Amino acid sequence: MTSTISPSEKIQPQLRAVRPSDAEALCAIFNMQGFRWGTFRMPFEMVEQVERRIAKSGQETTWIVAELDGKVVGHGSLVVQSSPRRSHIGEINIGLDDGFVGKGIGSAILAALLDVADNWRALKRVELSVYAENEPAIRLYTSHGFEVEGRHVKAGFTDGQYHDLLSMARLRF
């Protein structure tokens, strides 16, 4: 989808909890070339796979979607570690419709997830992995207090090539 919003315009999406009825819209986003390149997802994901993922989400997961005019344009999740000795840690995943990257939607999703981490779950550590070449995502995470903790050389495989991954985290001790 091509956005009619100017490249420099920041927009505020409506954020809400994911619903089972979002599976088709999320699947369409997951299968976009730009989205898929920046994640660990395989091409040609099926709606049924997304439906199962939504159905399996439990209380350890906060999964939200971003809507504009009733259309899902992005999502994000915060998953709390289940081990009692790691229950202070959450993992973040975010992705957007290719046509809405750089418009402030990722920042809105990340801010909402960090609010849940800080003010509802009392998490002390929030972490994520990102491709080292994904400079826009790294700028987003850095602007919200994440720091690079390490590089995993050739740990990701996309488009027939191995790529380095960065481990990033935001600590609140």
C-alpha positions as CSV (number, residue, x, y, z in Angstrom):
1,M,0.0,0.0,0.0
2,T,1.2,3.5,-0.8
3,S,0.7,6.0,1.9
4,T,-0.9,9.4,1.0
5,I,0.9,10.9,4.1
6,S,3.9,13.1,3.4
7,P,7.3,11.5,4.3
8,S,8.0,14.0,7.1
9,E,4.5,14.0,8.7
10,K,4.2,12.2,12.0
11,I,0.8,10.6,12.7
12,Q,-0.8,9.3,15.9
13,P,-2.4,5.9,15.3
14,Q,-5.2,4.4,17.4
15,L,-3.6,1.6,19.5
16,R,-5.5,-1.3,20.8
17,A,-5.2,-5.0,21.8
18,V,-4.9,-7.5,19.0
19,R,-8.1,-9.3,18.1
20,P,-8.6,-12.7,16.3
21,S,-10.2,-10.8,13.5
22,D,-6.9,-9.0,12.9
23,A,-5.2,-12.1,11.6
24,E,-5.8,-11.4,7.9
25,A,-4.6,-7.8,8.1
26,L,-1.5,-8.8,10.1
27,C,-0.7,-11.6,7.7
28,A,-0.8,-9.2,4.8
29,I,1.7,-6.9,6.7
30,F,3.9,-9.9,7.7
31,N,4.2,-10.9,4.0
32,M,5.3,-7.4,2.8
33,Q,8.9,-7.4,1.5
34,G,10.2,-4.6,3.7
35,F,8.5,-6.0,6.9
36,R,9.8,-9.5,6.2
37,W,13.4,-8.3,5.5
38,G,13.6,-6.7,8.9
39,T,12.3,-9.7,10.8
40,F,13.0,-13.4,11.2
41,R,9.7,-14.4,9.5
42,M,9.5,-16.7,6.5
43,P,7.8,-15.5,3.3
44,F,4.3,-16.6,2.4
45,E,3.0,-16.8,5.9
46,M,-0.6,-18.1,6.0
47,V,-3.6,-16.4,7.8
48,E,-4.1,-19.7,9.7
49,Q,-0.6,-19.4,11.2
50,V,-1.3,-15.9,12.4
51,E,-4.7,-17.0,13.8
52,R,-3.0,-19.7,15.8
53,R,-0.4,-17.3,17.2
54,I,-3.1,-14.9,18.3
55,A,-5.1,-17.7,19.9
56,K,-2.0,-19.0,21.8
57,S,-1.1,-15.6,23.2
58,G,-1.4,-15.8,27.0
59,Q,-1.2,-13.4,29.9
60,E,2.6,-13.1,29.5
61,T,2.0,-11.3,26.2
62,T,0.9,-7.8,25.5
63,W,0.1,-7.7,21.8
64,I,-1.2,-4.4,20.3
65,V,-2.0,-3.2,16.8
66,A,-1.9,0.3,15.4
67,E,-4.9,1.5,13.3
68,L,-5.4,4.4,11.0
69,D,-9.0,5.0,9.8
70,G,-9.9,1.4,10.9
71,K,-7.0,-0.2,8.9
72,V,-4.3,-2.1,10.8
73,V,-0.9,-0.6,9.8
74,G,1.4,-2.1,12.4
75,H,1.8,-4.2,15.5
76,G,4.0,-4.8,18.5
77,S,4.3,-7.3,21.3
78,L,5.9,-7.5,24.7
79,V,6.5,-11.0,26.0
80,V,7.5,-11.5,29.6
81,Q,9.9,-14.3,30.3
82,S,8.2,-17.3,31.9
83,S,11.1,-18.5,34.0
84,P,10.8,-17.2,37.6
85,R,14.5,-16.2,37.6
86,R,13.9,-14.2,34.4
87,S,10.5,-12.8,35.1
88,H,11.9,-9.3,35.3
89,I,12.6,-9.4,31.5
90,G,10.4,-8.7,28.5
91,E,11.1,-9.0,24.8
92,I,9.8,-6.5,22.3
93,N,8.8,-7.2,18.7
94,I,7.5,-4.4,16.4
95,G,6.6,-4.3,12.7
96,L,4.8,-1.9,10.3
97,D,3.1,-1.9,7.0
98,D,5.8,-0.9,4.5
99,G,3.9,2.2,3.5
100,F,3.9,3.6,7.0
101,V,7.5,3.3,8.1
102,G,9.1,6.6,9.3
103,K,5.8,8.2,10.3
104,G,6.0,7.9,14.1
105,I,3.8,4.8,14.3
106,G,6.7,2.5,15.5
107,S,7.5,5.1,18.1
108,A,3.9,5.2,19.3
109,I,3.8,1.4,19.5
110,L,7.1,1.2,21.3
111,A,6.1,3.9,23.8
112,A,2.9,2.0,24.6
113,L,4.7,-1.3,25.1
114,L,7.4,0.4,27.3
115,D,4.5,1.9,29.4
116,V,3.2,-1.6,30.0
117,A,6.7,-2.8,30.8
118,D,7.3,0.0,33.3
119,N,4.0,0.8,34.9
120,W,2.0,-2.4,34.7
121,R,4.5,-5.3,34.7
122,A,7.4,-3.6,36.7
123,L,9.9,-5.1,34.2
124,K,13.6,-4.1,34.8
125,R,14.9,-5.2,31.5
126,V,13.4,-5.0,28.0
127,E,15.3,-6.5,25.2
128,L,15.2,-7.2,21.4
129,S,17.3,-8.3,18.5
130,V,17.6,-6.3,15.3
131,Y,19.5,-6.7,12.0
132,A,22.7,-4.6,12.2
133,E,21.8,-3.0,8.8
134,N,18.4,-1.9,10.0
135,E,19.4,1.7,10.8
136,P,15.9,3.1,11.1
137,A,14.9,0.5,13.7
138,I,18.1,1.0,15.6
139,R,17.5,4.8,15.7
140,L,14.0,4.2,17.0
141,Y,15.1,1.8,19.7
142,T,18.0,4.1,20.7
143,S,15.6,7.1,20.9
144,H,13.6,5.1,23.5
145,G,16.6,4.3,25.7
146,F,17.8,1.0,24.2
147,E,21.6,0.4,24.0
148,V,23.5,-2.1,21.9
149,E,24.8,-4.9,24.2
150,G,26.4,-7.1,21.6
151,R,26.7,-8.2,18.0
152,H,26.0,-11.7,16.8
153,V,28.0,-12.3,13.7
154,K,26.1,-13.8,10.8
155,A,23.3,-14.9,13.1
156,G,20.4,-14.0,10.8
157,F,19.6,-15.3,7.3
158,T,17.6,-13.2,4.9
159,D,17.4,-13.1,1.1
160,G,20.1,-15.7,0.7
161,Q,22.7,-14.0,2.9
162,Y,23.8,-14.1,6.5
163,H,23.6,-10.9,8.4
164,D,24.8,-9.7,11.8
165,L,22.3,-9.2,14.6
166,L,22.5,-6.7,17.4
167,S,21.2,-7.4,20.9
168,M,19.7,-4.3,22.4
169,A,18.2,-3.7,25.8
170,R,16.8,-1.0,28.0
171,L,17.5,-1.4,31.7
172,R,15.5,0.2,34.7
173,F,17.3,-0.8,37.9
